[in-house]
Amino acid sequence: MTDQPYSNRILELADKWISGSITEPEKQELFAWYARFDDQELLLAPEYEPVIQVLKQEMLAVIRQRIAADTSPPAKQEPRRTGRIAWLRVAAAAVFIGAVATGTIFFASRKMRVQAVADQKAAPSSTDKQPGSNKAVLTLADGSNIALDSAHTGRLTQQGNAQVLKLADGRLGYKVLEGNSPKAVTYNILSTPKGGQYGLTLPDGSQVWLNAASSIRYPTAFTGADREVEITGEAYLEIAKNPSMPFRVHTVNHLGDADPMTIEVLGTHFNVNAYSDEDAVRTTLLEGSVKIKKGDKSGLLRPGQQAQLQPTGEFRWIPDVDVEQVTAWKNGVFEFDGEELPVIMRQIARWYDVEVEYEGKVPTEPFTGRVSRNTSLSGVLKILKLSDIEVTINNNKIIVRS
């Protein structure tokens, strides 16, 4: 179903159905549409954004009420016809819930025109790329590697005073052995490739989520007066509280000097983006407080604030950011708000393990949208095609023409 005006009509009918103002002929139109609905494509015009919000917030409850009402037919109504209508209501409800409530809608804004496309359901072509997945490599103290995506669940090895475990939920974890005589501190490195992500429970119970093309270096047991780790790429951390042992995150500096930026915390939730190809190192605080330090420059972050370390070595302090957007990757979503195309394409390149090449002028118009990270590459790129940007996939390369 590719005709946008008709798609608008269906959303209009959905709005009427929710509000209870739909007529019987309109019901039949909606049911007829569902009978031939192609769920690979659903285009929505901007004036229906309020409808989408209603669907997200109220549709499940409303659908249950209406299905209950429709399954109690008038006495003179034919049972077979009633059953068909009730089934169609359930099926149509599934379509709308699946297309809207799952968060797979993406709004691409260019030249004041907003459209959306639902998550791709079609089988990918031979040139398509599937999304990334949970995969990472653990580098042990002796330099040997363990591929975690193919490793068995349970005990993997022992490092120093700790057992290394692949937990039942797939995360990597450590169990510090009690009663053993202390050994020298050993360090492990957890690294994700492009197209990979992974979760880690540190020896102190702190939780770490690594985005694609990222790494964290950490001791297999925290001893001494503080806890310190090193991070490249992007990570979301929830730090276990321990006032007597402060936690410090060092970002491997992409600015070319020997003085890394340090994030000092006691117990807090925050996201750090330190990719070498981004224009700043961004630390975003969700809960608690952290101190950001670089050389002789420092400052405190409060929840909802972001610190941006510029290439000049200066900090830029952002007082109010959308923390849900910043951490959307952790929840399986790409989310952008007024981002330029190169910013979006860098995230796509990391997650799908592809290169990006531009032919012609690089578009600078802002894009705003949201799409599931479980979508195939062709499904994500369809968004750009809707915005008059020509995008093709050639082996492991995305070619953007405008």
C-alpha positions as CSV (number, residue, x, y, z in Angstrom):
1,M,0.0,0.0,0.0
2,T,1.9,3.0,-1.3
3,D,-0.7,5.7,-1.9
4,Q,-0.1,8.3,0.9
5,P,-3.6,10.0,0.6
6,Y,-5.2,6.7,1.1
7,S,-2.9,6.1,4.1
8,N,-4.1,9.4,5.5
9,R,-7.7,8.2,5.0
10,I,-7.0,5.1,7.0
11,L,-5.5,7.1,9.9
12,E,-8.6,9.3,9.7
13,L,-10.8,6.2,10.1
14,A,-8.6,5.0,12.9
15,D,-9.1,8.3,14.7
16,K,-12.9,8.0,14.3
17,W,-12.8,4.4,15.5
18,I,-11.0,5.4,18.6
19,S,-13.3,8.3,19.3
20,G,-16.4,6.3,18.6
21,S,-17.6,8.5,15.8
22,I,-17.0,6.1,12.9
23,T,-20.1,5.3,10.8
24,E,-21.0,1.8,9.5
25,P,-19.9,2.5,5.9
26,E,-16.6,3.8,7.3
27,K,-16.2,0.6,9.4
28,Q,-16.6,-1.4,6.2
29,E,-14.0,0.7,4.5
30,L,-11.6,0.2,7.3
31,F,-12.2,-3.6,7.3
32,A,-11.9,-3.8,3.5
33,W,-8.6,-1.9,3.8
34,Y,-7.3,-4.4,6.3
35,A,-8.2,-7.3,4.0
36,R,-5.8,-6.1,1.4
37,F,-3.3,-4.3,3.7
38,D,0.4,-4.6,2.9
39,D,2.2,-4.0,6.2
40,Q,5.5,-3.4,4.5
41,E,4.7,0.2,4.1
42,L,2.5,2.7,5.9
43,L,3.0,6.4,5.2
44,L,1.6,9.0,7.6
45,A,1.2,12.7,7.0
46,P,2.2,15.2,9.8
47,E,-1.4,16.3,10.6
48,Y,-2.0,12.8,12.0
49,E,0.7,13.0,14.7
50,P,-2.0,13.6,17.4
51,V,-3.6,10.4,16.3
52,I,-0.4,8.6,16.8
53,Q,-0.1,9.9,20.3
54,V,-3.6,8.7,21.0
55,L,-2.8,5.3,19.6
56,K,0.3,5.0,21.8
57,Q,-1.4,6.1,25.0
58,E,-5.0,4.8,24.8
59,M,-5.5,2.3,22.0
60,L,-4.9,-0.9,23.9
61,A,-7.6,0.0,26.5
62,V,-10.0,1.4,23.9
63,I,-9.6,-1.7,21.6
64,R,-10.3,-4.0,24.5
65,Q,-13.5,-2.1,25.3
66,R,-14.7,-2.0,21.7
67,I,-13.9,-5.7,21.0
68,A,-15.9,-6.6,24.1
69,A,-18.8,-4.5,22.8
70,D,-18.6,-5.9,19.3
71,T,-18.5,-9.5,20.4
72,S,-22.0,-9.0,22.0
73,P,-24.0,-8.8,18.8
74,P,-27.6,-7.5,18.5
75,A,-30.2,-10.2,18.6
76,K,-31.0,-10.0,14.9
77,Q,-27.5,-9.9,13.6
78,E,-26.2,-12.9,11.8
79,P,-23.6,-14.8,13.8
80,R,-21.2,-15.4,10.9
81,R,-21.1,-11.7,9.9
82,T,-20.6,-10.7,13.5
83,G,-17.7,-13.1,13.9
84,R,-16.0,-11.7,10.7
85,I,-16.3,-8.2,12.0
86,A,-15.0,-9.0,15.4
87,W,-12.0,-10.8,13.9
88,L,-11.3,-7.9,11.6
89,R,-11.4,-5.6,14.6
90,V,-8.8,-7.7,16.4
91,A,-6.7,-7.9,13.2
92,A,-6.9,-4.2,12.5
93,A,-6.0,-3.5,16.1
94,A,-2.9,-5.6,15.8
95,V,-1.9,-3.7,12.7
96,F,-2.2,-0.3,14.4
97,I,-0.6,-1.5,17.6
98,G,2.2,-3.1,15.7
99,A,2.9,-0.1,13.5
100,V,2.6,2.5,16.2
101,A,2.9,1.3,19.7
102,T,6.1,-0.7,19.2
103,G,8.1,2.4,18.4
104,T,9.0,1.6,14.9
105,I,7.8,4.8,13.4
106,F,10.3,7.2,12.0
107,F,9.7,10.8,11.1
108,A,12.1,12.2,8.5
109,S,11.9,16.0,8.2
110,R,13.3,17.8,5.2
111,K,12.1,21.0,3.6
112,M,9.2,21.3,6.0
113,R,7.8,17.9,4.9
114,V,7.3,15.2,7.4
115,Q,6.5,11.5,6.6
116,A,6.9,8.2,8.4
117,V,7.5,4.6,7.5
118,A,6.7,1.5,9.5
119,D,9.3,-1.2,10.3
120,Q,10.2,-3.3,7.3
121,K,8.7,-6.8,7.3
122,A,9.8,-8.0,3.9
123,A,12.7,-10.4,3.5
124,P,15.9,-8.5,2.9
125,S,17.5,-8.6,-0.6
126,S,21.0,-10.0,-1.2
127,T,22.4,-6.5,-0.9
128,D,20.6,-5.7,2.4
129,K,22.2,-5.8,5.8
130,Q,20.6,-7.2,9.0
131,P,20.9,-5.1,12.2
132,G,23.6,-5.6,14.8
133,S,23.3,-8.0,17.7
134,N,24.7,-9.0,21.1
135,K,28.3,-9.8,20.2
136,A,31.7,-8.9,21.8
137,V,35.2,-10.1,22.5
138,L,36.6,-10.5,26.0
139,T,40.4,-10.0,26.1
140,L,42.0,-11.6,29.1
141,A,45.0,-10.5,31.1
142,D,47.3,-12.7,29.1
143,G,46.1,-11.3,25.8
144,S,43.9,-14.3,24.8
145,N,40.4,-13.7,23.5
146,I,37.0,-15.2,24.1
147,A,34.2,-14.6,21.5
148,L,31.2,-14.1,23.9
149,D,28.4,-14.5,21.4
150,S,29.4,-18.1,20.8
151,A,30.6,-18.9,24.4
152,H,28.6,-21.2,26.6
153,T,26.6,-20.0,29.6
154,G,28.3,-20.4,32.9
155,R,31.9,-20.2,34.1
156,L,34.3,-19.2,31.3
157,T,37.6,-18.9,33.1
158,Q,39.3,-17.4,36.2
159,Q,41.1,-14.0,36.3
160,G,43.0,-13.2,39.5
161,N,40.6,-13.5,42.4
162,A,37.5,-13.7,40.2
163,Q,35.5,-16.2,38.2
164,V,34.5,-14.9,34.8
165,L,30.9,-15.9,33.9
166,K,28.5,-15.6,31.0
167,L,25.2,-15.1,32.8
168,A,21.9,-16.6,31.9
169,D,20.7,-13.3,30.4
170,G,23.8,-13.2,28.1
171,R,25.7,-10.5,30.0
172,L,29.2,-10.9,31.1
173,G,29.8,-11.0,34.9
174,Y,32.4,-11.6,37.6
175,K,32.2,-13.4,40.9
176,V,34.9,-12.4,43.3
177,L,36.1,-15.4,45.3
178,E,36.0,-15.0,49.0
179,G,38.7,-16.4,51.3
180,N,41.4,-16.6,48.7
181,S,44.7,-14.8,49.4
182,P,44.9,-11.5,47.4
183,K,46.5,-11.7,44.0
184,A,47.9,-9.0,41.7
185,V,45.2,-7.0,40.1
186,T,44.4,-8.2,36.6
187,Y,42.6,-6.3,33.8
188,N,40.2,-7.4,31.2
189,I,38.9,-5.6,28.1
190,L,35.4,-6.0,26.7
191,S,35.2,-4.9,23.1
192,T,32.2,-4.7,20.7
193,P,32.7,-4.6,16.9
194,K,30.7,-2.6,14.5
195,G,27.3,-4.3,14.5
196,G,27.7,-5.4,18.1
197,Q,26.5,-4.5,21.6
198,Y,27.0,-6.1,24.9
199,G,26.2,-5.9,28.6
200,L,28.6,-6.2,31.5
201,T,28.2,-6.6,35.3
202,L,31.4,-5.3,36.9
203,P,32.9,-7.0,40.0
204,D,31.3,-4.3,42.3
205,G,27.8,-4.9,40.8
206,S,27.9,-1.8,38.5
207,Q,26.1,-2.3,35.2
208,V,27.5,-1.3,31.8
209,W,26.0,-1.4,28.4
210,L,28.4,-1.0,25.4
211,N,27.2,0.3,22.1
212,A,28.7,-0.8,18.8
213,A,32.5,-0.2,18.2
214,S,33.2,0.4,21.9
215,S,35.3,-1.0,24.7
216,I,35.8,-0.9,28.4
217,R,39.0,-1.8,30.3
218,Y,38.5,-2.7,34.0
219,P,40.1,-4.7,36.8
220,T,38.6,-8.1,37.6
221,A,38.3,-7.1,41.2
222,F,38.2,-3.6,42.7
223,T,40.8,-3.0,45.4
224,G,42.3,0.0,47.0
225,A,40.7,3.5,47.5
226,D,38.8,3.8,44.2
227,R,37.3,2.1,41.2
228,E,38.6,3.0,37.8
229,V,37.8,2.0,34.2
230,E,38.6,3.2,30.7
231,I,36.1,3.6,27.9
232,T,36.2,4.1,24.2
233,G,33.1,4.6,22.0
234,E,29.8,4.8,23.8
235,A,28.6,3.3,27.1
236,Y,25.7,3.6,29.5
237,L,26.6,3.0,33.1
238,E,24.7,2.4,36.3
239,I,27.2,2.7,39.1
240,A,26.8,0.8,42.4
241,K,27.0,3.2,45.3
242,N,30.1,2.9,47.5
243,P,31.0,6.3,49.1
244,S,34.2,4.9,50.5
245,M,35.4,3.9,47.0
246,P,34.6,6.6,44.3
247,F,34.2,5.4,40.7
248,R,36.1,7.1,37.9
249,V,35.7,6.7,34.2
250,H,38.5,7.7,31.9
251,T,37.7,8.3,28.3
252,V,40.4,7.4,25.9
253,N,41.0,10.8,24.4
254,H,40.4,11.4,20.7
255,L,41.8,14.9,21.0
256,G,45.4,13.8,20.5
257,D,46.9,14.6,23.9
258,A,47.9,12.5,26.8
259,D,45.4,13.9,29.3
260,P,42.1,11.9,29.2
261,M,38.8,13.3,30.4
262,T,37.7,11.8,33.8
263,I,34.2,11.3,35.1
264,E,34.1,11.0,38.9
265,V,31.0,9.4,40.5
266,L,29.8,7.8,43.7
267,G,26.6,6.1,42.5
268,T,24.7,7.3,39.5
269,H,23.4,6.6,36.0
270,F,25.0,8.3,33.0
271,N,25.8,7.9,29.3
272,V,29.2,8.8,27.8
273,N,29.8,9.1,24.0
274,A,33.5,9.3,23.2
275,Y,33.6,8.0,19.6
276,S,36.7,9.3,17.8
277,D,34.7,10.4,14.8
278,E,32.3,12.6,16.7
279,D,32.9,16.3,17.2
280,A,32.8,16.2,21.0
281,V,32.9,13.8,24.0
282,R,29.4,13.9,25.5
283,T,28.6,12.9,29.1
284,T,24.9,12.9,29.9
285,L,23.6,12.5,33.4
286,L,20.3,10.7,34.2
287,E,20.5,10.2,38.0
288,G,22.8,11.4,40.8
289,S,25.7,13.7,40.2
290,V,29.1,13.5,38.5
291,K,32.1,15.7,38.3
292,I,33.7,16.1,34.8
293,K,37.4,17.0,34.7
294,K,39.8,17.7,31.9
295,G,43.2,19.2,32.9
296,D,42.5,22.2,35.0
297,K,38.9,22.5,33.8
298,S,36.0,20.8,35.7
299,G,32.3,21.1,36.5
300,L,29.4,19.3,38.1
301,L,26.5,17.7,36.2
302,R,23.0,17.4,37.5
303,P,20.3,15.1,36.1
304,G,19.2,16.1,32.6
305,Q,22.4,18.0,31.9
306,Q,25.2,17.2,29.4
307,A,28.8,18.2,29.2
308,Q,30.4,18.4,25.8
309,L,34.2,18.3,25.6
310,Q,35.2,20.2,22.5
311,P,38.2,19.6,20.3
312,T,39.7,22.8,21.7
313,G,39.8,21.1,25.2
314,E,37.0,23.5,26.4
315,F,33.7,22.3,27.9
316,R,30.3,23.2,26.7
317,W,27.6,22.8,29.3
318,I,24.1,21.9,28.1
319,P,21.5,22.6,30.8
320,D,18.5,20.6,29.5
321,V,18.8,17.6,27.2
322,D,16.4,14.8,26.2
323,V,18.0,11.9,28.1
324,E,15.6,9.4,26.6
325,Q,16.9,10.3,23.1
326,V,20.5,10.1,24.3
327,T,20.0,6.6,25.7
328,A,17.6,5.4,23.1
329,W,20.3,3.1,21.6
330,K,20.4,1.1,24.9
331,N,16.6,0.5,24.5
332,G,16.9,-0.7,20.9
333,V,16.0,2.5,19.1
334,F,17.5,5.1,16.9
335,E,16.1,8.5,17.9
336,F,17.0,11.8,16.4
337,D,15.9,15.3,17.1
338,G,16.9,17.9,14.5
339,E,20.1,15.9,13.6
340,E,22.0,16.5,10.4
341,L,22.4,13.5,8.1
342,P,26.1,12.8,8.8
343,V,25.3,12.3,12.5
344,I,22.6,9.8,11.7
345,M,24.7,8.0,9.1
346,R,27.6,7.5,11.6
347,Q,25.2,5.7,14.0
348,I,23.8,3.6,11.1
349,A,27.3,2.8,9.9
350,R,28.4,1.5,13.4
351,W,25.3,-0.6,14.0
352,Y,25.1,-2.2,10.5
353,D,28.9,-2.4,10.0
354,V,29.0,-0.5,6.8
355,E,30.9,2.4,5.3
356,V,29.2,5.6,4.1
357,E,30.1,7.5,1.0
358,Y,28.6,10.8,-0.2
359,E,28.3,11.8,-3.8
360,G,27.4,15.4,-4.3
361,K,26.5,17.9,-1.6
362,V,26.0,16.5,1.8
363,P,22.4,17.4,3.0
364,T,22.4,19.6,6.0
365,E,18.6,19.8,6.7
366,P,17.7,18.5,10.1
367,F,16.0,15.1,10.6
368,T,13.8,14.2,13.4
369,G,12.6,10.6,14.0
370,R,12.6,7.3,15.7
371,V,13.1,3.8,14.3
372,S,13.8,0.4,15.8
373,R,17.4,-0.9,15.7
374,N,15.9,-4.3,14.8
375,T,15.0,-3.0,11.4
376,S,17.0,-4.2,8.4
377,L,19.3,-1.6,6.8
378,S,17.1,-1.2,3.7
379,G,14.1,-0.4,6.0
380,V,16.1,2.4,7.8
381,L,17.3,3.8,4.5
382,K,13.8,3.9,3.2
383,I,13.3,6.9,5.4
384,L,15.9,8.9,3.6
385,K,14.4,7.9,0.2
386,L,11.1,9.4,1.4
387,S,13.0,12.7,1.9
388,D,14.3,13.0,-1.7
389,I,17.7,11.6,-0.8
390,E,19.0,8.8,-3.1
391,V,20.5,6.0,-1.1
392,T,21.8,2.7,-2.4
393,I,23.6,-0.3,-0.7
394,N,26.6,-1.7,-2.6
395,N,28.1,-4.6,-0.7
396,N,29.1,-3.1,2.7
397,K,28.9,0.5,1.5
398,I,26.0,3.0,1.7
399,I,26.2,5.5,-1.2
400,V,24.3,8.8,-0.5
401,R,23.4,11.0,-3.5
402,S,21.5,14.3,-3.3
